[in-house]
């Protein structure tokens, strides 16, 4: 069960609007992500970063909004899955959401961030209520967003449902806790961040690839069937 994973390190600045920021990510994918990538991971809040807009102003329906339509077209063209953090509107509620788009360009999963820091609640966001896991053609994928990494239960909930890999759009967060989430649950962790590094980490907490420069991409070919032997615990 080999899969090529790509995680993008990009933080747009001085974007005129939501569409301009999203276009920067589309451009980075086109220039830097290899053609054989099976999964492409983007950061948290790609529709607001670099703009002067509020979460509420950029919120959109999922699916059917402009950002998922743009990402869907890219996924369809590249025949790759895409994970990205955006802001979702449903009725009067606005969520910090990570979407999973399949190779056909369809939204096949979404996760609403459960652990919201105080300022996100004060700015109008509503917390999610569950930790869903999604089937892909290479394995089970779980999603986390940023502040979730400070707490053990999101990653644990995903792992107990069989997640092989956790994709984590993140603004900023503790690197040690991120490493702990991979190790304690025995899962691959793929982070795409702004104030947090962008990397692909194996279940032993080792970074297989890291994108250090703006506009660069961390790429790794991983085997989800591989077993990691621990001396005192077995596989």
C-alpha positions as CSV (number, residue, x, y, z in Angstrom):
1,X,0.0,0.0,0.0
2,X,2.5,2.6,-1.2
3,X,1.4,6.2,-1.4
4,X,3.2,9.4,-2.5
5,X,2.5,12.2,-0.1
6,X,3.2,15.9,-0.7
7,X,2.8,18.7,1.9
8,X,3.0,22.3,0.9
9,X,4.8,25.0,2.8
10,X,3.3,28.3,1.7
11,X,2.0,31.4,3.5
12,X,0.5,34.0,1.1
13,X,0.9,37.7,2.1
14,X,-1.1,40.7,1.2
15,X,-3.8,38.8,-0.8
16,X,-6.6,41.0,-2.1
17,X,-9.3,38.4,-1.2
18,X,-10.0,34.7,-0.5
19,X,-9.7,33.8,-4.2
20,X,-6.3,35.4,-4.5
21,X,-4.9,33.4,-1.6
22,X,-6.4,30.1,-2.8
23,X,-4.9,30.9,-6.3
24,X,-1.4,31.1,-4.7
25,X,-1.8,27.5,-3.3
26,X,-3.0,26.3,-6.7
27,X,0.0,27.9,-8.3
28,X,2.4,26.2,-5.8
29,X,0.8,22.8,-6.4
30,X,1.2,23.3,-10.2
31,X,4.9,24.2,-9.9
32,X,6.2,22.2,-7.0
33,X,4.1,19.1,-6.3
34,X,5.3,16.0,-8.3
35,X,2.9,14.6,-10.9
36,X,2.8,11.2,-9.1
37,X,1.5,12.5,-5.8
38,X,-1.4,10.6,-4.4
39,X,-2.2,12.9,-1.5
40,X,-1.5,16.7,-1.3
41,X,-1.9,18.5,2.0
42,X,-2.4,22.2,2.4
43,X,-2.4,24.3,5.6
44,X,-5.2,25.6,7.9
45,X,-7.4,28.4,6.7
46,X,-6.1,28.7,3.1
47,X,-9.1,31.0,2.3
48,X,-8.2,33.6,5.0
49,X,-4.4,33.6,5.3
50,X,-2.8,36.7,3.8
51,X,-6.1,38.6,3.6
52,X,-7.7,41.2,5.9
53,X,-11.0,39.3,6.0
54,X,-12.6,37.6,9.0
55,X,-13.4,33.9,9.3
56,X,-17.1,34.7,8.9
57,X,-16.5,36.8,5.7
58,X,-14.7,34.0,3.9
59,X,-16.9,31.2,5.1
60,X,-18.6,29.1,2.3
61,X,-20.7,26.0,1.8
62,X,-18.9,22.6,1.8
63,X,-19.3,21.2,-0.8
64,X,-20.3,23.7,-3.4
65,X,-18.3,26.7,-2.4
66,X,-15.7,28.4,-4.6
67,X,-12.6,27.0,-2.7
68,X,-13.7,23.4,-2.9
69,X,-14.6,23.9,-6.5
70,X,-11.1,25.2,-7.2
71,X,-9.4,22.4,-5.3
72,X,-11.7,19.9,-6.9
73,X,-10.6,20.9,-10.3
74,X,-7.0,20.6,-9.3
75,X,-7.6,17.1,-7.8
76,X,-9.4,16.0,-10.9
77,X,-6.6,17.2,-13.2
78,X,-3.8,15.7,-11.1
79,X,-5.8,12.5,-10.1
80,X,-4.8,13.1,-6.5
81,X,-6.5,13.5,-3.1
82,X,-6.3,16.9,-1.5
83,X,-6.6,18.0,2.1
84,X,-7.0,21.7,3.0
85,X,-8.2,23.8,5.8
86,X,-11.0,26.3,4.9
87,X,-14.0,28.0,6.7
88,X,-17.4,26.4,6.3
89,X,-20.8,28.0,6.6
90,X,-23.9,25.9,7.4
91,X,-26.9,28.1,8.2
92,X,-25.8,30.5,10.8
93,X,-22.9,28.4,12.0
94,X,-19.3,28.8,10.8
95,X,-16.7,26.1,11.3
96,X,-13.0,25.7,10.9
97,X,-13.1,22.7,8.6
98,X,-10.6,20.4,6.8
99,X,-11.9,18.9,3.6
100,X,-10.8,15.7,1.8
101,X,-11.2,15.8,-1.9
102,X,-10.8,12.7,-4.0
103,X,-9.2,12.0,-7.3
104,X,-12.4,12.8,-9.2
105,X,-12.6,16.2,-7.6
106,X,-15.5,15.4,-5.2
107,X,-15.6,16.3,-1.5
108,X,-15.6,12.9,0.2
109,X,-15.0,14.0,3.7
110,X,-14.8,16.9,6.0
111,X,-13.8,17.4,9.6
112,X,-14.9,20.3,11.8
113,X,-12.2,21.4,14.3
114,X,-13.2,20.3,17.8
115,X,-10.7,22.1,19.9
116,X,-11.1,25.8,19.2
117,X,-8.8,28.3,20.9
118,X,-10.6,31.1,22.7
119,X,-10.0,33.7,20.0
120,X,-11.6,31.5,17.3
121,X,-14.8,31.2,19.4
122,X,-14.7,35.0,20.1
123,X,-14.5,35.5,16.3
124,X,-17.6,33.5,15.6
125,X,-16.6,29.9,15.1
126,X,-18.5,26.9,16.3
127,X,-16.7,23.7,17.4
128,X,-17.2,20.4,15.7
129,X,-18.4,17.3,17.6
130,X,-16.7,14.2,16.2
131,X,-13.5,12.7,14.7
132,X,-14.5,11.0,11.4
133,X,-12.2,8.7,9.4
134,X,-12.4,8.4,5.7
135,X,-11.7,5.6,3.2
136,X,-9.4,6.3,0.3
137,X,-8.1,3.9,-2.4
138,X,-4.8,3.6,-0.4
139,X,-6.0,3.4,3.2
140,X,-7.9,5.2,5.9
141,X,-7.3,8.9,6.5
142,X,-8.0,10.9,9.5
143,X,-8.0,14.7,9.8
144,X,-6.9,17.1,12.6
145,X,-6.5,20.8,12.7
146,X,-4.0,22.9,14.6
147,X,-5.0,23.2,18.2
148,X,-6.2,19.6,18.2
149,X,-2.6,18.5,18.5
150,X,-2.4,19.9,22.0
151,X,-4.8,17.2,23.3
152,X,-4.4,13.4,23.1
153,X,-8.0,12.4,22.3
154,X,-8.4,13.6,18.6
155,X,-5.4,11.5,17.3
156,X,-6.4,8.6,19.6
157,X,-10.0,8.7,18.3
158,X,-8.7,8.6,14.7
159,X,-6.3,5.8,15.4
160,X,-8.8,3.6,17.2
161,X,-11.0,3.9,14.0
162,X,-8.2,2.5,11.9
163,X,-6.6,5.6,10.5
164,X,-3.3,4.8,8.7
165,X,-2.4,8.4,8.3
166,X,-3.4,11.7,9.8
167,X,-3.3,14.8,7.7
168,X,-3.0,18.0,9.8
169,X,-3.5,21.5,8.4
170,X,-2.0,23.7,11.1
171,X,-1.3,27.4,11.8
172,X,1.1,26.9,14.6
173,X,1.5,24.4,17.4
174,X,3.9,22.4,19.6
175,X,6.3,20.2,17.6
176,X,6.9,17.9,20.5
177,X,3.2,17.2,21.0
178,X,2.8,16.5,17.2
179,X,5.6,14.0,17.4
180,X,4.0,12.4,20.4
181,X,0.7,12.0,18.6
182,X,2.4,10.0,15.8
183,X,4.4,7.8,18.2
184,X,1.7,7.1,20.8
185,X,-0.8,6.1,18.1
186,X,1.5,4.4,15.6
187,X,0.4,6.5,12.6
188,X,1.9,8.6,9.9
189,X,1.4,12.4,10.5
190,X,1.4,14.9,7.6
191,X,1.6,18.5,8.7
192,X,1.3,21.6,6.5
193,X,1.7,24.8,8.5
194,X,2.7,28.4,8.7
195,X,4.2,28.8,12.2
196,X,4.6,25.0,12.5
197,X,6.9,23.1,10.2
198,X,5.7,21.3,7.1
199,X,6.7,17.7,7.1
200,X,5.8,14.0,6.7
201,X,6.4,12.0,9.9
202,X,6.5,8.2,10.3
203,X,4.9,6.2,13.3
204,X,8.3,6.4,15.1
205,X,8.3,10.2,15.1
206,X,11.0,10.5,12.4
207,X,10.5,13.2,9.8
208,X,10.8,11.5,6.4
209,X,10.7,14.8,4.5
210,X,10.4,18.5,5.5
211,X,9.8,21.6,3.4
212,X,11.9,24.3,5.0
213,X,11.5,27.1,2.4
214,X,8.4,29.1,1.5
215,X,6.9,27.7,-1.7
216,X,8.6,24.3,-1.2
217,X,7.0,20.9,-0.7
218,X,7.8,17.9,1.5
219,X,7.5,14.7,-0.5
220,X,7.8,11.1,0.6
221,X,6.8,7.7,-0.7
222,X,5.5,5.7,2.2
223,X,4.2,2.1,2.6
224,X,1.1,1.9,4.8
225,X,1.6,-1.8,5.1
226,X,5.0,-1.5,6.7
227,X,5.2,-2.6,10.3
228,X,7.5,-1.0,12.9
229,X,9.0,-3.3,15.5
230,X,9.3,-1.9,19.0
231,X,11.5,-4.0,21.3
232,X,9.1,-4.2,24.3
233,X,5.8,-3.8,22.5
234,X,6.2,-5.8,19.2
235,X,4.7,-4.5,16.0
